[in-house]
Amino acid sequence: MAEVGVRVAFVEDLAVELERAPRVGEAGSP
């Protein structure tokens, strides 16, 4: 089940990137 581990790692990394990225559509939206 290595595939599942890779997917989980990818999702977690993606979540970290989203946390770092500025929120578009929240406060400060043009």
MMTF fields as JSON, N, C-alpha, C and O atoms, coordinates in Angstrom:
{
  "mmtfVersion": "1.0.0",
  "mmtfProducer": "UNKNOWN",
  "numBonds": 119,
  "numAtoms": 120,
  "numGroups": 30,
  "numChains": 1,
  "numModels": 1,
  "chainsPerModel": [1],
  "groupsPerChain": [30],
  "chainIdList": ["A"],
  "bondAtomList": [4, 2, 8, 6, 12, 10, 16, 14, 20, 18, 24, 22, 28, 26, 32, 30, 36, 34, 40, 38, 44, 42, 48, 46, 52, 50, 56, 54, 60, 58, 64, 62, 68, 66, 72, 70, 76, 74, 80, 78, 84, 82, 88, 86, 92, 90, 96, 94, 100, 98, 104, 102, 108, 106, 112, 110, 116, 114],
  "bondOrderList": [1, 1, 1, 1, 1, 1, 1, 1, 1, 1, 1, 1, 1, 1, 1, 1, 1, 1, 1, 1, 1, 1, 1, 1, 1, 1, 1, 1, 1],
  "groupList": [{"groupName": "MET", "atomNameList": ["N", "CA", "C", "O"], "elementList": ["N", "C", "C", "O"], "formalChargeList": [0, 0, 0, 0], "bondAtomList": [1, 0, 2, 1, 3, 2], "bondOrderList": [1, 1, 2], "singleLetterCode": "M", "chemCompType": "L-PEPTIDE LINKING"}, {"groupName": "ALA", "atomNameList": ["N", "CA", "C", "O"], "elementList": ["N", "C", "C", "O"], "formalChargeList": [0, 0, 0, 0], "bondAtomList": [1, 0, 2, 1, 3, 2], "bondOrderList": [1, 1, 2], "singleLetterCode": "A", "chemCompType": "L-PEPTIDE LINKING"}, {"groupName": "GLU", "atomNameList": ["N", "CA", "C", "O"], "elementList": ["N", "C", "C", "O"], "formalChargeList": [0, 0, 0, 0], "bondAtomList": [1, 0, 2, 1, 3, 2], "bondOrderList": [1, 1, 2], "singleLetterCode": "E", "chemCompType": "L-PEPTIDE LINKING"}, {"groupName": "VAL", "atomNameList": ["N", "CA", "C", "O"], "elementList": ["N", "C", "C", "O"], "formalChargeList": [0, 0, 0, 0], "bondAtomList": [1, 0, 2, 1, 3, 2], "bondOrderList": [1, 1, 2], "singleLetterCode": "V", "chemCompType": "L-PEPTIDE LINKING"}, {"groupName": "GLY", "atomNameList": ["N", "CA", "C", "O"], "elementList": ["N", "C", "C", "O"], "formalChargeList": [0, 0, 0, 0], "bondAtomList": [1, 0, 2, 1, 3, 2], "bondOrderList": [1, 1, 2], "singleLetterCode": "G", "chemCompType": "PEPTIDE LINKING"}, {"groupName": "ARG", "atomNameList": ["N", "CA", "C", "O"], "elementList": ["N", "C", "C", "O"], "formalChargeList": [0, 0, 0, 0], "bondAtomList": [1, 0, 2, 1, 3, 2], "bondOrderList": [1, 1, 2], "singleLetterCode": "R", "chemCompType": "L-PEPTIDE LINKING"}, {"groupName": "PHE", "atomNameList": ["N", "CA", "C", "O"], "elementList": ["N", "C", "C", "O"], "formalChargeList": [0, 0, 0, 0], "bondAtomList": [1, 0, 2, 1, 3, 2], "bondOrderList": [1, 1, 2], "singleLetterCode": "F", "chemCompType": "L-PEPTIDE LINKING"}, {"groupName": "ASP", "atomNameList": ["N", "CA", "C", "O"], "elementList": ["N", "C", "C", "O"], "formalChargeList": [0, 0, 0, 0], "bondAtomList": [1, 0, 2, 1, 3, 2], "bondOrderList": [1, 1, 2], "singleLetterCode": "D", "chemCompType": "L-PEPTIDE LINKING"}, {"groupName": "LEU", "atomNameList": ["N", "CA", "C", "O"], "elementList": ["N", "C", "C", "O"], "formalChargeList": [0, 0, 0, 0], "bondAtomList": [1, 0, 2, 1, 3, 2], "bondOrderList": [1, 1, 2], "singleLetterCode": "L", "chemCompType": "L-PEPTIDE LINKING"}, {"groupName": "PRO", "atomNameList": ["N", "CA", "C", "O"], "elementList": ["N", "C", "C", "O"], "formalChargeList": [0, 0, 0, 0], "bondAtomList": [1, 0, 2, 1, 3, 2], "bondOrderList": [1, 1, 2], "singleLetterCode": "P", "chemCompType": "L-PEPTIDE LINKING"}, {"groupName": "SER", "atomNameList": ["N", "CA", "C", "O"], "elementList": ["N", "C", "C", "O"], "formalChargeList": [0, 0, 0, 0], "bondAtomList": [1, 0, 2, 1, 3, 2], "bondOrderList": [1, 1, 2], "singleLetterCode": "S", "chemCompType": "L-PEPTIDE LINKING"}],
  "groupTypeList": [0, 1, 2, 3, 4, 3, 5, 3, 1, 6, 3, 2, 7, 8, 1, 3, 2, 8, 2, 5, 1, 9, 5, 3, 4, 2, 1, 4, 10, 9],
  "groupIdList": [1, 2, 3, 4, 5, 6, 7, 8, 9, 10, 11, 12, 13, 14, 15, 16, 17, 18, 19, 20, 21, 22, 23, 24, 25, 26, 27, 28, 29, 30],
  "secStructList": [7, 2, 2, 2, 2, 2, 2, 2, 2, 2, 2, 2, 2, 2, 2, 2, 2, 2, 2, 2, 1, 7, 7, 1, 1, 1, 6, 6, 7, 7],
  "xCoordList": [0.846, 0.0, 0.876, 0.541, 1.982, 2.863, 2.159, 2.407, 1.273, 0.544, -0.211, -0.183, -0.879, -1.669, -0.749, -1.095, 0.406, 1.35, 1.812, 1.94, 2.06, 2.501, 1.387, 1.639, 0.156, -0.977, -1.159, -1.391, -1.053, -1.212, -0.129, -0.411, 1.104, 2.211, 1.968, 2.247, 1.447, 1.172, 0.094, 0.218, -0.968, -2.075, -1.591, -1.961, -0.761, -0.251, 0.634, 0.555, 1.475, 2.35, 1.511, 1.818, 0.457, -0.424, -1.104, -1.257, -1.504, -2.147, -1.178, -1.569, 0.081, 1.09, 1.259, 1.359, 1.291, 1.436, 0.241, 0.404, -0.949, -2.148, -2.102, -2.567, -1.542, -1.44, -0.474, -0.686, 0.585, 1.582, 1.049, 1.299, 0.318, -0.153, -1.151, -1.912, -1.152, -2.125, -3.53, -3.738, -4.482, -5.855, -6.48, -6.568, -6.905, -7.578, -9.075, -9.576, -9.782, -11.222, -11.639, -12.827, -10.65, -10.987, -10.709, -10.919, -10.248, -9.969, -8.879, -7.92, -9.031, -8.03, -8.292, -7.45, -9.448, -9.781, -10.211, -10.997, -9.717, -10.067, -11.539, -11.98],
  "yCoordList": [-1.211, 0.0, 1.253, 2.239, 1.226, 2.401, 3.563, 4.73, 3.219, 4.255, 5.188, 6.407, 4.612, 5.419, 6.366, 7.53, 5.886, 6.721, 7.902, 9.019, 7.65, 8.719, 9.745, 10.95, 9.263, 10.188, 11.049, 12.253, 10.44, 11.186, 12.25, 13.385, 11.892, 12.849, 14.005, 15.158, 13.696, 14.731, 15.684, 16.902, 15.118, 15.939, 16.822, 17.993, 16.259, 17.046, 18.18, 19.302, 17.893, 18.925, 20.013, 21.2, 19.6, 20.561, 21.455, 22.659, 20.858, 21.632, 22.666, 23.795, 22.281, 23.217, 24.377, 25.531, 24.072, 25.126, 26.082, 27.294, 25.533, 26.379, 27.27, 28.409, 26.752, 27.551, 28.712, 29.801, 28.485, 29.534, 30.585, 31.78, 30.12, 31.026, 32.031, 31.704, 33.251, 34.251, 33.834, 33.3, 34.079, 33.68, 34.647, 35.846, 34.144, 34.973, 34.811, 33.687, 35.885, 35.796, 36.082, 36.22, 36.172, 36.521, 38.013, 38.787, 38.424, 39.834, 40.308, 39.582, 41.519, 42.061, 41.717, 41.976, 41.136, 40.826, 42.099, 42.876, 42.321, 43.543, 43.577, 44.534],
  "zCoordList": [0.0, 0.0, 0.0, 0.657, -0.721, -0.767, -1.466, -1.164, -2.409, -3.151, -2.212, -2.379, -1.235, -0.284, 0.48, 0.684, 0.9, 1.642, 0.801, 1.302, -0.475, -1.37, -1.535, -1.543, -1.667, -1.829, -0.59, -0.692, 0.564, 1.821, 1.935, 2.321, 1.602, 1.672, 0.708, 1.034, -0.479, -1.48, -0.981, -1.115, -0.402, 0.111, 1.257, 1.343, 2.137, 3.262, 2.759, 3.26, 1.772, 1.216, 0.551, 0.663, -0.139, -0.796, 0.246, 0.038, 1.357, 2.424, 2.987, 3.28, 3.135, 3.654, 2.682, 3.099, 1.389, 0.38, 0.431, 0.294, 0.627, 0.691, 1.927, 1.892, 3.02, 4.247, 4.037, 4.571, 3.263, 3.031, 2.055, 2.211, 1.058, 0.013, 0.58, 1.491, 0.046, 0.499, 0.094, -0.995, 0.968, 0.689, -0.317, -0.051, -1.446, -2.44, -2.245, -2.237, -2.093, -1.906, -0.471, -0.178, 0.43, 1.811, 1.985, 1.051, 3.143, 3.379, 2.412, 2.149, 1.89, 0.983, -0.462, -1.322, -0.749, -2.136, -2.858, -2.315, -4.056, -4.81, -5.222, -5.858]
}
